[in-house]
Amino acid sequence: MVLNKSKSETGIKYLNVDNYSKYGHGYVVRVIINRKHFVVWSGNDITIGKKVAEKVQSLMSISKAAFLEWYDYEREEWLQNV
């Protein structure tokens, strides 16, 4: 059986099971743009992961530039309020 790696294991776009975490995180929200990985959030609480993934999905639906601007300037403050 071949797994399709373009789909999320959780059924939520951008929210994946974090199999590579050396810190024990269960989930990761990651965006890949031009072969570069932008890890937005990683942790064990799936409800927070869903909120972060929904925010990322809404930004990516606008444009990659909108996501990158948010990632660089607003992400940390936004994550503290979640």
A tleap script that builds the chain and sets N, CA, C and O, in Angstrom:
source leaprc.protein.ff14SB
mol = sequence {
  NMET VAL LEU ASN LYS SER LYS SER GLU THR
  GLY ILE LYS TYR LEU ASN VAL ASP ASN TYR
  SER LYS TYR GLY HIE GLY TYR VAL VAL ARG
  VAL ILE ILE ASN ARG LYS HIE PHE VAL VAL
  TRP SER GLY ASN ASP ILE THR ILE GLY LYS
  LYS VAL ALA GLU LYS VAL GLN SER LEU MET
  SER ILE SER LYS ALA ALA PHE LEU GLU TRP
  TYR ASP TYR GLU ARG GLU GLU TRP LEU GLN
  ASN CVAL
}
set mol.1.N position { 0.836 -1.180 0.000 }
set mol.1.CA position { 0.000 0.000 0.000 }
set mol.1.C position { 0.879 1.239 0.000 }
set mol.1.O position { 1.772 1.363 0.838 }
set mol.2.N position { 0.642 2.150 -0.918 }
set mol.2.CA position { 1.407 3.382 -1.023 }
set mol.2.C position { 0.597 4.506 -0.393 }
set mol.2.O position { -0.563 4.722 -0.742 }
set mol.3.N position { 1.219 5.215 0.535 }
set mol.3.CA position { 0.542 6.333 1.183 }
set mol.3.C position { 0.723 7.586 0.357 }
set mol.3.O position { 1.800 7.833 -0.186 }
set mol.4.N position { -0.324 8.372 0.263 }
set mol.4.CA position { -0.259 9.643 -0.447 }
set mol.4.C position { 0.193 10.709 0.539 }
set mol.4.O position { -0.593 11.131 1.387 }
set mol.5.N position { 1.435 11.150 0.446 }
set mol.5.CA position { 1.998 12.104 1.390 }
set mol.5.C position { 1.487 13.524 1.179 }
set mol.5.O position { 1.787 14.403 1.987 }
set mol.6.N position { 0.730 13.774 0.122 }
set mol.6.CA position { 0.202 15.118 -0.087 }
set mol.6.C position { -1.021 15.377 0.788 }
set mol.6.O position { -1.458 16.522 0.907 }
set mol.7.N position { -1.577 14.341 1.398 }
set mol.7.CA position { -2.738 14.491 2.264 }
set mol.7.C position { -2.315 14.365 3.716 }
set mol.7.O position { -1.375 13.639 4.039 }
set mol.8.N position { -3.005 15.065 4.574 }
set mol.8.CA position { -2.720 15.037 5.993 }
set mol.8.C position { -3.224 13.735 6.611 }
set mol.8.O position { -4.266 13.217 6.211 }
set mol.9.N position { -2.489 13.210 7.581 }
set mol.9.CA position { -2.897 12.003 8.279 }
set mol.9.C position { -4.063 12.268 9.226 }
set mol.9.O position { -4.740 11.330 9.648 }
set mol.10.N position { -4.304 13.528 9.563 }
set mol.10.CA position { -5.381 13.865 10.489 }
set mol.10.C position { -6.672 14.217 9.772 }
set mol.10.O position { -7.714 14.343 10.415 }
set mol.11.N position { -6.628 14.378 8.466 }
set mol.11.CA position { -7.804 14.782 7.718 }
set mol.11.C position { -7.985 16.283 7.661 }
set mol.11.O position { -8.931 16.766 7.039 }
set mol.12.N position { -7.093 17.035 8.301 }
set mol.12.CA position { -7.149 18.494 8.317 }
set mol.12.C position { -5.944 19.012 7.554 }
set mol.12.O position { -4.806 18.660 7.867 }
set mol.13.N position { -6.189 19.839 6.562 }
set mol.13.CA position { -5.094 20.342 5.745 }
set mol.13.C position { -4.103 21.116 6.612 }
set mol.13.O position { -4.501 21.935 7.440 }
set mol.14.N position { -2.828 20.854 6.417 }
set mol.14.CA position { -1.683 21.461 7.109 }
set mol.14.C position { -1.444 20.920 8.518 }
set mol.14.O position { -0.436 21.269 9.132 }
set mol.15.N position { -2.332 20.080 9.050 }
set mol.15.CA position { -2.108 19.479 10.368 }
set mol.15.C position { -1.731 18.021 10.172 }
set mol.15.O position { -2.519 17.236 9.642 }
set mol.16.N position { -0.537 17.660 10.594 }
set mol.16.CA position { -0.024 16.311 10.391 }
set mol.16.C position { 0.433 15.698 11.702 }
set mol.16.O position { 0.716 16.406 12.668 }
set mol.17.N position { 0.502 14.395 11.725 }
set mol.17.CA position { 1.094 13.671 12.838 }
set mol.17.C position { 2.599 13.899 12.761 }
set mol.17.O position { 3.206 13.728 11.704 }
set mol.18.N position { 3.196 14.283 13.882 }
set mol.18.CA position { 4.619 14.626 13.906 }
set mol.18.C position { 5.449 13.391 14.249 }
set mol.18.O position { 5.812 13.174 15.405 }
set mol.19.N position { 5.739 12.597 13.239 }
set mol.19.CA position { 6.502 11.367 13.450 }
set mol.19.C position { 7.982 11.606 13.695 }
set mol.19.O position { 8.676 10.708 14.172 }
set mol.20.N position { 8.476 12.781 13.384 }
set mol.20.CA position { 9.916 13.046 13.448 }
set mol.20.C position { 10.319 13.875 14.656 }
set mol.20.O position { 11.477 14.282 14.759 }
set mol.21.N position { 9.405 14.132 15.561 }
set mol.21.CA position { 9.714 14.986 16.691 }
set mol.21.C position { 10.588 14.275 17.714 }
set mol.21.O position { 10.250 13.194 18.197 }
set mol.22.N position { 11.692 14.886 18.028 }
set mol.22.CA position { 12.537 14.347 19.094 }
set mol.22.C position { 12.101 14.875 20.462 }
set mol.22.O position { 12.640 14.464 21.489 }
set mol.23.N position { 11.112 15.800 20.472 }
set mol.23.CA position { 10.617 16.380 21.706 }
set mol.23.C position { 9.288 15.777 22.156 }
set mol.23.O position { 8.742 16.188 23.180 }
set mol.24.N position { 8.763 14.815 21.410 }
set mol.24.CA position { 7.539 14.140 21.803 }
set mol.24.C position { 6.261 14.840 21.395 }
set mol.24.O position { 5.196 14.521 21.924 }
set mol.25.N position { 6.332 15.783 20.474 }
set mol.25.CA position { 5.125 16.447 19.995 }
set mol.25.C position { 4.315 15.483 19.137 }
set mol.25.O position { 4.874 14.733 18.336 }
set mol.26.N position { 3.013 15.507 19.306 }
set mol.26.CA position { 2.149 14.606 18.567 }
set mol.26.C position { 1.729 15.145 17.216 }
set mol.26.O position { 1.519 14.379 16.276 }
set mol.27.N position { 1.604 16.480 17.112 }
set mol.27.CA position { 1.099 17.087 15.892 }
set mol.27.C position { 1.971 18.263 15.476 }
set mol.27.O position { 2.655 18.871 16.299 }
set mol.28.N position { 1.934 18.569 14.190 }
set mol.28.CA position { 2.687 19.701 13.664 }
set mol.28.C position { 1.871 20.364 12.556 }
set mol.28.O position { 1.248 19.687 11.738 }
set mol.29.N position { 1.882 21.695 12.541 }
set mol.29.CA position { 1.296 22.470 11.443 }
set mol.29.C position { 2.472 23.010 10.657 }
set mol.29.O position { 3.266 23.807 11.157 }
set mol.30.N position { 2.568 22.558 9.414 }
set mol.30.CA position { 3.728 22.880 8.592 }
set mol.30.C position { 3.256 23.259 7.193 }
set mol.30.O position { 2.321 22.665 6.656 }
set mol.31.N position { 3.922 24.265 6.610 }
set mol.31.CA position { 3.659 24.674 5.239 }
set mol.31.C position { 4.962 24.524 4.468 }
set mol.31.O position { 6.026 24.910 4.952 }
set mol.32.N position { 4.874 23.961 3.270 }
set mol.32.CA position { 6.051 23.801 2.425 }
set mol.32.C position { 5.871 24.702 1.211 }
set mol.32.O position { 4.928 24.549 0.435 }
set mol.33.N position { 6.804 25.651 1.065 }
set mol.33.CA position { 6.796 26.580 -0.061 }
set mol.33.C position { 8.173 26.528 -0.698 }
set mol.33.O position { 9.180 26.807 -0.047 }
set mol.34.N position { 8.211 26.174 -1.954 }
set mol.34.CA position { 9.474 26.082 -2.698 }
set mol.34.C position { 10.512 25.242 -1.963 }
set mol.34.O position { 11.667 25.643 -1.823 }
set mol.35.N position { 10.088 24.078 -1.499 }
set mol.35.CA position { 10.942 23.100 -0.803 }
set mol.35.C position { 11.449 23.587 0.552 }
set mol.35.O position { 12.336 22.958 1.129 }
set mol.36.N position { 10.918 24.670 1.065 }
set mol.36.CA position { 11.294 25.161 2.393 }
set mol.36.C position { 10.139 24.875 3.336 }
set mol.36.O position { 8.977 25.120 3.011 }
set mol.37.N position { 10.474 24.351 4.513 }
set mol.37.CA position { 9.472 23.993 5.507 }
set mol.37.C position { 9.317 25.133 6.501 }
set mol.37.O position { 10.293 25.600 7.089 }
set mol.38.N position { 8.070 25.576 6.682 }
set mol.38.CA position { 7.742 26.596 7.660 }
set mol.38.C position { 6.887 25.937 8.726 }
set mol.38.O position { 5.695 25.707 8.523 }
set mol.39.N position { 7.504 25.630 9.872 }
set mol.39.CA position { 6.779 25.011 10.974 }
set mol.39.C position { 6.106 26.133 11.753 }
set mol.39.O position { 6.769 26.980 12.351 }
set mol.40.N position { 4.794 26.121 11.734 }
set mol.40.CA position { 4.024 27.164 12.398 }
set mol.40.C position { 3.796 26.811 13.860 }
set mol.40.O position { 3.904 27.671 14.734 }
set mol.41.N position { 3.483 25.558 14.124 }
set mol.41.CA position { 3.157 25.114 15.478 }
set mol.41.C position { 3.423 23.633 15.590 }
set mol.41.O position { 3.257 22.894 14.620 }
set mol.42.N position { 3.838 23.189 16.775 }
set mol.42.CA position { 3.913 21.761 17.074 }
set mol.42.C position { 3.542 21.563 18.531 }
set mol.42.O position { 3.910 22.365 19.389 }
set mol.43.N position { 2.819 20.503 18.805 }
set mol.43.CA position { 2.372 20.231 20.167 }
set mol.43.C position { 1.520 18.995 20.226 }
set mol.43.O position { 1.450 18.232 19.263 }
set mol.44.N position { 0.862 18.790 21.366 }
set mol.44.CA position { 0.055 17.592 21.575 }
set mol.44.C position { -1.440 17.866 21.619 }
set mol.44.O position { -2.229 16.921 21.606 }
set mol.45.N position { -1.856 19.125 21.670 }
set mol.45.CA position { -3.280 19.470 21.763 }
set mol.45.C position { -3.867 19.629 20.359 }
set mol.45.O position { -3.567 20.593 19.654 }
set mol.46.N position { -4.707 18.670 19.965 }
set mol.46.CA position { -5.241 18.679 18.601 }
set mol.46.C position { -6.222 19.834 18.380 }
set mol.46.O position { -6.369 20.292 17.247 }
set mol.47.N position { -6.894 20.318 19.427 }
set mol.47.CA position { -7.826 21.435 19.236 }
set mol.47.C position { -7.080 22.714 18.886 }
set mol.47.O position { -7.532 23.475 18.031 }
set mol.48.N position { -5.961 22.960 19.522 }
set mol.48.CA position { -5.135 24.117 19.159 }
set mol.48.C position { -4.557 23.911 17.769 }
set mol.48.O position { -4.501 24.848 16.972 }
set mol.49.N position { -4.133 22.705 17.477 }
set mol.49.CA position { -3.616 22.400 16.143 }
set mol.49.C position { -4.640 22.674 15.059 }
set mol.49.O position { -4.291 23.174 13.990 }
set mol.50.N position { -5.909 22.351 15.323 }
set mol.50.CA position { -6.971 22.625 14.350 }
set mol.50.C position { -7.138 24.120 14.126 }
set mol.50.O position { -7.292 24.565 12.988 }
set mol.51.N position { -7.110 24.904 15.212 }
set mol.51.CA position { -7.245 26.358 15.088 }
set mol.51.C position { -6.103 26.951 14.269 }
set mol.51.O position { -6.320 27.801 13.405 }
set mol.52.N position { -4.895 26.495 14.549 }
set mol.52.CA position { -3.725 27.001 13.826 }
set mol.52.C position { -3.799 26.592 12.363 }
set mol.52.O position { -3.511 27.396 11.476 }
set mol.53.N position { -4.181 25.353 12.108 }
set mol.53.CA position { -4.287 24.871 10.726 }
set mol.53.C position { -5.358 25.633 9.951 }
set mol.53.O position { -5.176 25.925 8.769 }
set mol.54.N position { -6.473 25.957 10.607 }
set mol.54.CA position { -7.515 26.738 9.944 }
set mol.54.C position { -7.024 28.136 9.602 }
set mol.54.O position { -7.327 28.651 8.526 }
set mol.55.N position { -6.267 28.759 10.508 }
set mol.55.CA position { -5.698 30.084 10.243 }
set mol.55.C position { -4.738 30.019 9.063 }
set mol.55.O position { -4.780 30.874 8.179 }
set mol.56.N position { -3.875 29.012 9.044 }
set mol.56.CA position { -2.920 28.849 7.955 }
set mol.56.C position { -3.652 28.615 6.641 }
set mol.56.O position { -3.281 29.176 5.610 }
set mol.57.N position { -4.685 27.789 6.679 }
set mol.57.CA position { -5.433 27.507 5.460 }
set mol.57.C position { -6.115 28.764 4.926 }
set mol.57.O position { -6.150 28.978 3.714 }
set mol.58.N position { -6.656 29.597 5.812 }
set mol.58.CA position { -7.295 30.826 5.348 }
set mol.58.C position { -6.274 31.771 4.730 }
set mol.58.O position { -6.575 32.433 3.737 }
set mol.59.N position { -5.081 31.848 5.293 }
set mol.59.CA position { -4.035 32.703 4.725 }
set mol.59.C position { -3.520 32.158 3.405 }
set mol.59.O position { -3.283 32.922 2.469 }
set mol.60.N position { -3.344 30.849 3.320 }
set mol.60.CA position { -2.858 30.254 2.079 }
set mol.60.C position { -3.888 30.360 0.963 }
set mol.60.O position { -3.525 30.385 -0.213 }
set mol.61.N position { -5.172 30.423 1.317 }
set mol.61.CA position { -6.193 30.589 0.289 }
set mol.61.C position { -6.140 31.998 -0.307 }
set mol.61.O position { -6.576 32.206 -1.440 }
set mol.62.N position { -5.611 32.961 0.442 }
set mol.62.CA position { -5.412 34.312 -0.080 }
set mol.62.C position { -4.197 34.319 -0.998 }
set mol.62.O position { -4.298 34.636 -2.184 }
set mol.63.N position { -3.030 33.960 -0.422 }
set mol.63.CA position { -1.799 33.864 -1.219 }
set mol.63.C position { -0.656 33.391 -0.332 }
set mol.63.O position { -0.736 33.446 0.895 }
set mol.64.N position { 0.387 32.935 -0.966 }
set mol.64.CA position { 1.597 32.543 -0.231 }
set mol.64.C position { 2.217 33.762 0.434 }
set mol.64.O position { 2.744 33.667 1.543 }
set mol.65.N position { 2.155 34.917 -0.245 }
set mol.65.CA position { 2.718 36.146 0.312 }
set mol.65.C position { 1.997 36.556 1.591 }
set mol.65.O position { 2.631 37.014 2.542 }
set mol.66.N position { 0.670 36.395 1.621 }
set mol.66.CA position { -0.093 36.722 2.831 }
set mol.66.C position { 0.327 35.818 3.982 }
set mol.66.O position { 0.479 36.276 5.115 }
set mol.67.N position { 0.515 34.533 3.691 }
set mol.67.CA position { 0.975 33.609 4.732 }
set mol.67.C position { 2.357 33.996 5.229 }
set mol.67.O position { 2.585 34.051 6.438 }
set mol.68.N position { 3.284 34.265 4.317 }
set mol.68.CA position { 4.655 34.585 4.711 }
set mol.68.C position { 4.736 35.878 5.518 }
set mol.68.O position { 5.536 35.975 6.449 }
set mol.69.N position { 3.923 36.863 5.173 }
set mol.69.CA position { 3.902 38.112 5.937 }
set mol.69.C position { 3.403 37.842 7.349 }
set mol.69.O position { 3.994 38.328 8.313 }
set mol.70.N position { 2.317 37.068 7.488 }
set mol.70.CA position { 1.801 36.712 8.798 }
set mol.70.C position { 2.825 35.891 9.581 }
set mol.70.O position { 3.023 36.110 10.776 }
set mol.71.N position { 3.470 34.948 8.903 }
set mol.71.CA position { 4.463 34.082 9.543 }
set mol.71.C position { 5.613 34.906 10.113 }
set mol.71.O position { 6.073 34.645 11.224 }
set mol.72.N position { 6.076 35.896 9.358 }
set mol.72.CA position { 7.223 36.704 9.792 }
set mol.72.C position { 6.883 37.720 10.876 }
set mol.72.O position { 7.695 37.958 11.770 }
set mol.73.N position { 5.695 38.324 10.812 }
set mol.73.CA position { 5.416 39.475 11.668 }
set mol.73.C position { 4.342 39.271 12.723 }
set mol.73.O position { 4.371 39.955 13.746 }
set mol.74.N position { 3.400 38.367 12.521 }
set mol.74.CA position { 2.274 38.273 13.439 }
set mol.74.C position { 2.098 36.912 14.102 }
set mol.74.O position { 1.314 36.780 15.041 }
set mol.75.N position { 2.808 35.914 13.629 }
set mol.75.CA position { 2.588 34.539 14.090 }
set mol.75.C position { 2.782 34.381 15.587 }
set mol.75.O position { 1.910 33.821 16.252 }
set mol.76.N position { 3.878 34.847 16.136 }
set mol.76.CA position { 4.173 34.624 17.554 }
set mol.76.C position { 3.127 35.256 18.458 }
set mol.76.O position { 2.692 34.638 19.430 }
set mol.77.N position { 2.725 36.469 18.150 }
set mol.77.CA position { 1.702 37.134 18.949 }
set mol.77.C position { 0.365 36.422 18.822 }
set mol.77.O position { -0.350 36.260 19.811 }
set mol.78.N position { 0.017 35.991 17.600 }
set mol.78.CA position { -1.241 35.288 17.378 }
set mol.78.C position { -1.261 33.965 18.149 }
set mol.78.O position { -2.281 33.607 18.737 }
set mol.79.N position { -0.145 33.245 18.148 }
set mol.79.CA position { -0.072 31.958 18.853 }
set mol.79.C position { -0.204 32.134 20.363 }
set mol.79.O position { -0.768 31.277 21.042 }
set mol.80.N position { 0.309 33.231 20.882 }
set mol.80.CA position { 0.170 33.476 22.322 }
set mol.80.C position { -1.275 33.705 22.718 }
set mol.80.O position { -1.669 33.380 23.838 }
set mol.81.N position { -2.073 34.261 21.812 }
set mol.81.CA position { -3.481 34.522 22.106 }
set mol.81.C position { -4.371 33.309 21.893 }
set mol.81.O position { -5.534 33.316 22.296 }
set mol.82.N position { -3.843 32.275 21.268 }
set mol.82.CA position { -4.633 31.055 21.050 }
set mol.82.C position { -4.510 30.245 22.274 }
set mol.82.O position { -5.084 29.158 22.354 }
savepdb mol mol.pdb
quit
